[in-house]
Amino acid sequence: REEQERLENERKQEEIQRLEEKVRSLMTMLATLCVQWERFMRCDGVPNPRDQRAINTFISLWRDDSGSSIAEGLQLCNTLVEELEELLKEATDPKEVLKYQEALIEVQELLHSKHLFIAEKILKGASENIDPGARNMQTMSKHEKLTLCLWANLFKNPNFKGLDFEEAGMGFRIPMHLAGSDIAVRMLHTHYDHLSMLARIRHPSQEQIAEEKTNFERSNKMADFFKYFLSFHVTFLAKARPYSFQPSLSTATDPTVPEVATAGSGAQIVDLMQYTTLGGVFYYDLFHLPPQPIRGKGYTILQIVDGLKEFPYPTGRPNNEACPPLGVSITLPDWVVNMEPPLVARWDAGDEQWRSDGITDVSYEEAEARISFSMETLQTVALMQNTYANLPFRGWELRPLGQNSALFTIKGALLDFSITIQNNQCMLEMEQQRGLSHLTGKWMSGPALQKAMLKAGINIFANKHTHRYVSICKKESLTEQAAYEQMALFASACAFSWSKWNAKCGEEHLVLQFKRREYSCKDCNSWSMYLVGAQRSRKLEITENSAAFSPDHAPGSQFHSTFIHMLQDNMSPDGIAMATNSHYLFVDAVHSLLRATRPLFFS
């Protein structure tokens, strides 16, 4: 009889796991369909990123169009790039990956050419826009996601050393011998980073290559099976019919995964799995000053030059003298948070990746969030931040605020913050205000908040590489994910908190603190300690202040097969009713936040 009960329990457990997997799959499918429907209902002029023909039409039309609004076209292009990047992250089919990569590169090239076109148009009329105070042409233009600064050396003042565009937060320094040359400087700050995705495309990690190879082999196996299945039925039909049946089975050559040369393990290559650009990308360029128009009485003479010509620097100097470096200064935008002195990286256009060499004389003024450095020549640069600087967490707490409302507090490695969840909306709260005025105190969806926090330089969200760069509390994945689901279901009625014993109970178990909603959160004695496992859960006798960990269950408590049953056994009828009446959108928002941060794993 005991054996039958054991087998029956195992069967039920397997059925529960199967149903949970089915629910997860359906939830993922529903989220995908919602995104597709939202995309279908938009009428903003951005082509569908899944439709290659629509993208090609958009690129062709905008490439040849110089009369319409450049700013509007840039906005559409940026939106398209962002959507292509998201699709590229999610794609697993090698054909789809290749299609999105090609489209992404083509759109980025179009963006780059339009940026140069804008600068060229302004610089060709530099002599007509002279700044009376500076006796040179200097101009700044700010848009929603773009800041352009241009300087043209019209009067060749030998005492000129450099210029700071205070409002744009960018500046440059040039040596004396360049001050007498026909040069122009372009400083372009894009509030986004499209180059890092290009680096990931050109230089995928070994893990990504192995994953693509596995997907490719899987698709090949399916294709081989289909060919065998088709040929078998064709042979069967040929034998069954009295007349000859000789179809031609011509199959296309299978596409091959493109070979990618992996970069060496030199320290100068920036690891994009560990570092993230902070505040976008800063393009610094040194150009030949285009010929200026000569105006006479009733006529204008203008030498036609196609495009901007790059000014070569360093240049040859007499007696083999070394050319002095060029200086650059950048002030971090006020919409980002810098937790550590940033790493300066330059974009290697030939190899298409970020490098940290070639940057000298770096100085950082923390109070002003200003960094200055020198380079051999003006290049595209970015300020890099350790993606996992705020991990692992020092503690966390999920506290109910009422029906369909909760407060998720995290003590990060460097910054502490709270996220209030109300129905399916989230609101970030932090003591530090610089760089967060556009985020704190504003309601938005969970995915939107996550995206906004990452853009602002605050990363508390786990990815498949996080465990390589921070210390972890390793746990079995199914047990951990099941705990998040059950915590979300009871988030309106129970408080959950971090426990130091979670690191002492082994991989197969979780330890966390639990408190009923009716107790004050300041009452430390009201916390209970729970041990959660895949097969059974129990209330522990120890407390957070105990001298050592012990798996002994609390006297008078019972073992339960699931975390939910254990919670129900320790809750009042009102608390159970509150949990039962939780709205599914609230439960999903809490669950998504827990699953994204994984506090039981990264604390």
N, C-alpha and C positions, 0 to 999 in steps of 0.2 A: 504493500500500500504506500509506504514512504517513497518507494522508487517511482510509483505512478504519479504521486504528488510532485516529486522533483521534475519528472519529465513534463508534467502539465505546466509547471511554473516556467520551465525553460521554453516550452512552446509559446506560452503567453508573452514571455519576455521577447522572444524573436518576433512575434506578431506586433508587439508594441514598437520595436525598433523598425520593423518594415513600414508600419503606418507613419512613424515619425519621419522616416526618409521620404515617404510619399508626400507628406505635408510640406517638407522643405522643398521638394522638387516643384510642387504646385505653387508654393509661395514665390519661388524664383521665376517660374513661368508667368505668374500673374504680374510680378514687378516688371518683367520684360515687356509684356503686352501693354501695361500702363504707359511705359516709356514710349513704345512705338505709337500708341494712340495719341499721346500728347504731342509727339513729333508730327504726326499726320495732321493734327488740327492746327498747327502753327502755319501762319501765312506771312513770314518775315522776309521772304526772298532768298533764304538759304536753301540750296539744293539738298535733296535727301542724300546723306552720306553713303547710303547703301546702294544708290543708283549711280553706277559709273558713267552712264550716258549723260545724266543730269549734271554731274560734276564737270565733265568735259565741256558741255555746252556753257556752263557758268564761267569756266576758265577762259574759253575762247572769246566769249563776249566781253568780259571785263579786261582781258589783255589788250584788245583792240580799241577799247573805249577810253578816251582821255578827256571827255567832255563832262561826264556825270560827276557826282559828288565823290571825291576820293575818300573822304572820311566814312561815308556810308558803305562804300565798297570794302574798305579795310575792316569795318565792323563785321560785315557779312563773312569776309574771308576768315577772320579770327574765330567766329562762331563755328564755321565749317571745320577749321583745324581742330578745335576742341572736341567736336563730335567725332571726327575721324580718330583722334587719339583715344577716346573712350572705346570706340569700336575695336581699335587695334589691341587694347588691353584685354578685351573680352574674347577676341577671336581665337579659335583653336584650329580651325581648318587651314592648312598651309595655303590653299588657293585664296581664301578670304584675307589672310594675313598679307600675302603679296599684293593683293588688290588695294587694300587700305594703305599699305606702305607707299605704293606708287602714287596714289592719289594725294597722300599727305605731302610727299616730297614735291610734287608738282604745284600744289597750292602754296607751299612755303616759298618756292622759287618765285611765284607770282607776287607774293607779299613783299619779298625782298626787292624785286624789280620796281614795285610801286613806291616803296620807301625811297629808293634812289631817285626815282623820277621826281618826287616831291622836292628833294634836296637840290636836284639839278635845276629845276624850274626857278627856285628861289635864288640860287647862286648866280644864275645867268643874268639876273637883274640886280645884283648886289650893289652896283654903283648908284642905283636909283633909290636905295634904302639905307643910306649912310646914317649912323647914329652920330648926331652932332657932338655929343660929349666924348665919345670914345674915338671919333675920327676914323671909324671902321664900320663895317657892316656886322652887326650882331643882332640876332633875333631868336625868339623862343616861341614855340607854339605848343599848347597843351590840349590834348583831347582826352576822351574817357580812359583809354588804355595806352596812350602814346604821348610822349613828350619829345619834341624835336628842338635842338639847339644848333644854330649855325653861326660860324664866324668866318668872315672873309678878310684877308690881309690886303686891303686896298692901298694904304698909305705907307706900309713897310717901315714902321717906327722901330729903329734899332733898339730902343729901350723897352720894347714890349716883352713881357715875360710870360704872361698867361692871363686867363680870364675865368672867373667863377660865375656861373648862372645860379644865383642863390635860390631863386624860386624853384628851379628844376633840380637842385641838389647835385649838379655836375660841374666839373671844372677841368682845366688842362693847363700844363706848363710846357713851354717850348724853349730850346736853347737860343742864344743870341743869333747864331748864323742862319737859323730858320726864319727869324723875324724879318729878314730882308728878301724873302722868297715869295713868289706868287702862289700862295697856298690858301686853302680853306679847310676848316675843321668841322666835321659833323659829329654831333653827339646825339644819339637816339636812344631813348629809354623806352623799351616795351614793357608794360606791366605784366607780361606773360613770358613764359619760356617755352618756345617751340624747338629749341636746338637740342635740348636733352633727349627728347624723344627721337630725334634724328641720330644722336649718338647711340641710343639703345638699339636702333634699327641696324646701324652699321657695325656695332660691336656688341652683339648679344652675349649674355653670360653663358657659361658652360651648362648651367641648369636649364636655361631657356633653350639652348641648342638641343639638349637631350630630350626636353619636353616636345619640341617641334618634331624631332626624329621619331619619337614614340607615336605622336599623332599621325605622322606621315606613314609609318609602318602599319598602323591600325587601318588607315584609309586604304592602303594597298591590299591588305588582307581582305577587306570587304570587297574591293574591286575584283580580286582573284576569285573569291567565292562566287560573286555574281557571274563572272565569265564561265566558271565551271557549271554553275546552275543553268545558265543559258545554253551552253553547248550540250549538256545532258538532255535537255528537253528538245533541242533541235534534232539530236540523234534519234531520240525516241520517236519523234514525229516522222522522221524520214523512214524509219523502219515500219511504222504503222501504216503509212499511206502506200497505195499501189504504184504511184508515180514517183519519179525521182525528185527529191527535194534537196538542193545543194545551195543553201544560202551562203553568202560571203560574210564571214565574221571578221570584219576589219575593226581593230580597236586602236584608239589613239594612244600615242606614247604617253606613259604616265609622267606628269611633271616632276621634276627633281627639285629637292630642297636646295636653294642656292648655297654654295659654300661661302662661309664667312670667315675671313682671317681674324683670329682673335689677337687682341693687343697683348703686348708683353706685360709682365707684372711689375713694371717700373713704378717707383713711388710718385712720379710726376703725373700719372694718369689719375684723374679724379674718379673714385668709385661712386657711381651714381646710385648704387644700392645703399650706400652709407650717407651720402651727402645730397642735399637738395638746394636748388637755387633759391635765394631769398630776395624778393622784391623785383623779380623779372631779370631782363638782360639789358646790358649797357653796350651800345655799339659806338666805338670811337674810331673815326676814320680821318685820314689825312689825304686831301685831294689837291690836284692842280686847280688853281683858280680859273674857272672858265673865262674865255674872252668876253669883255664887257662891251655893251653897245656904245657906239660913238655917234652922238647926235649933232647934226648941223642944222642949218636953216631949211627946214622942210624935208630933211632926209635923216635916216638912221642907218649906220653901217654896223652889221653884226656878223661876226665870223661864226659859221655854223659848225658846231662840234657835237658829235653824237655821244652822249653819255658823259659821266664824270670819270676822269683819269686819276688813278691812284698815284700819289706822290711818293716816290721811292725814298725810304728812310730806314736804316742808316744809309748815308751816301758816302761816296769816296771823298776823303779829305787829304790835304797835302801832308807829307812826312808820315803817312800811315797813322795819323792821329785817330783815336777812337771817337766816335760820335757820342755826345752826351745823351743819356736816356731822356725820354719824355715823361712828364709828370701827369698824373691823373688823380682826381679827388672825387669821391662819391659820398653823398649823404643818404643814408637809408630812408626810404619813403616812410611817411608817418602812418602808413597802413600795415606795417609789418612789425613783428616783435623779434628782437635779436636777443637770444639768451646767452650767447657766447661770442667772443670776437670772431668775425666771419673769416672764412678761407677765401682768398682771391684766386679765381681761376680764369684762364684765357681760353678762347675757342680756337682750336687748331682746325682751320678750314680745310687743310689738305687731308688730314686724317679723320676729320669730323668727330672730335671728342674734346672734352675739357681737360686742360692741363694746368698744373700749379707751378711749373717752372717758368723762368723768364720774367718773374715778378720780383722786384727788389724794393728795398727801403719802405717796407710796409709799416705804417703807423695808424693806430686806431684811437680815436677820441670818443670814449664811451658816453660822456655826457651829451655830446652833440650827435652821436651815432654817425660819425664821419670817419671815413677811411681814406688814406692817401698812400700812393705807391708809385713806383716808376716802372717803365717798360722800354724796351729797345725801340719799339714803334707803336703807334696807336693801333689797338686791336679791340675785338669784341671780348668783353669781360663779364663775369657774374660773381656775385658774392654768395659763397656756399655756406650752409649751416648743417651741422650734424643732424640728420633726420631724426635720430633717436635721443637727442639731448635731454628730453624730459622723461625718459624712461630709464629704468623701471620705476613703477609707482612706489611711493613710501606708504601709501594707504589709500583706502577708498570707502565710500559709504553710499548706499542707496536708501533714501529715507522717504516714506510716504508723506504727502502734504494734504491729501484728501482724495475724493473719488476721482480716478483718472488723472492724478497729479502726483509727481514725485520729484525729489531733488537728488541728483547724482553728483557726488563730490569726489574729486580725485586730488590727492597730494602727489604732485609730480616730483621728479628729481630736482627740478629747478623752480617750477611755477605751480601754484595751487589754483584751482578753479572749480566752479560748480556749473552744472547744466540743469536747468529746470525743465521738466517734461510736463506739458499740459496737453492732454489728448494726443494728437500726432505732431505737435509743435514743440520746438526746443528753443531755449534761450540761454546764452552763455553769460556768466558773471565772473569777473576777475577783479582783484585789487589793482593790478597794473592797468593803467589806462592808455599809455602811449601805444599807438598802433592798433588799438582795439575799439576806438569810438564807433566804427562802422559795424562792429560785431556785438559788443556787449549791450544787453538790454533790448535786443531785437528778436522777435519771434520768427522762426523759419523751420522748414522741415529738417529732419535728421540728415539726409544726404546733402542738403544745401549747407547746413552748419558744418558738416565735416569738410566739405570742399572749401568753404570760406576760412576755416581754421588752418587748413593746410596751406592755403595761399598766404595767410598772415604769418606763417612760420611756426605755428603751434601744432605739433604732431603728437597725438596721444593714441593714434590708431595703429593697430597691428597689421602687418602684411606678411607675406610668406618668407621675407628675409629678416624680419625683426629679431628673431631668436638668435641670429648669428652675431649680432652687435650689442646685445644687452643681456644681463643675467636674467635667468628665467626660473620659474617654479614649475618644472615640467609635470604635466598631467595628461591622463588619457583623454583624447579628444572628445570621444562620445560622452564621457561622464561630464566633462567641462561644458559642452554645448547643451546637454540636457539640463544642467544646473541653471544656465542662463535662461532657458525657456521657462523653467518653473519659477525662477525669481521674478521674471517679467509678469507672469500670471498673478503673482501675489504682491506686486509692487505698490498697489493702492492700500494694502492692509498691513504690510510687514516692513521692517527695516532690516537691511543686511549690511554687514561690515567686514572689513579685512581682519584677518587673524594671523598672528605670527606663526601659529601652529600649522598653517597650510603648507609651509615649507618642510615640515617635519613628519608628515603623515604618509609619505610615499606617493608614487605616481598614480596609483589606482584609486586614491581617495582625495577628497577635498575637505577642508575645514574652513568654516566661516561662522561669523556671529549672527545671531538672529534676535530680533526684539519685536514684540507685539506693538501695534500702533498706539494703544492706549497708554503705554509707558512713555515717560519723558525721555528724550534722546540724551539728556544730560545725566540721567540716572544710570551710572555705570553698572550697578548691581542687577539691572534688569536684562542685561545681555545674556543670552544662552549660547553655548558652543555646540555646533552640529558637525558630525562626520558624515559626509555624503559619498556613497559608492555606487557602482553600476548595479549591484544586486540588492544591497540593503543600506539603509541610513539609520543613524541613531543620534540621540542627544548625549553629549559627553559630560563626564563628571568634572573635568577640569574647567578652569576659567582662563582668561587672557593673562592673568597675573600668576598663574601656577608656576612652580619651579621647573617642571619638566612636562613633556608631552606624555599623555597616557590615552590609549584607545578605549578605556573602560567606560561603559555607558553609565549615565546618571541613575542613581537608585530610583526605582518606581517608574522609570521610563520604559518604553517598548521599542522593539526593532520594527522598521517599516521597509517595505519593498521599494518605495520611491520617496523622493524628497517632498513631494506634494502631500502625501499621506501623513508624513511626519509633521509638516507645518500645520495641517488641519487638526491634528491631534493636540496641538499646543495653542490653538486660537479660539477666541470667543465666537459665538454664533454671529455677532455683528461683523466681526472681522472676516469670517468666511463669506458672509453675504456681500460684503464690499468687494472681496476678491472675485466672487462669482459674477458680479455686475460690472466688472471692468470692461470698458469698450475695447474692441479688438484693435482699433487704431492705436490706442494708448499702449496696449500690450506689445504690439508690433514695434512701436517706437522705442520702448524700453529694451526690448529684446535686441533690436538692431544696434542700439548703442552699446549694450553689454558685449555683443558678439564682435563689434568693431574694435572695442578697447581691450577686451579679454583681461579683466582685472584679476581673475583667479590664476592666470598664467604669468602675467607681467607685473606682479606685486611682490 
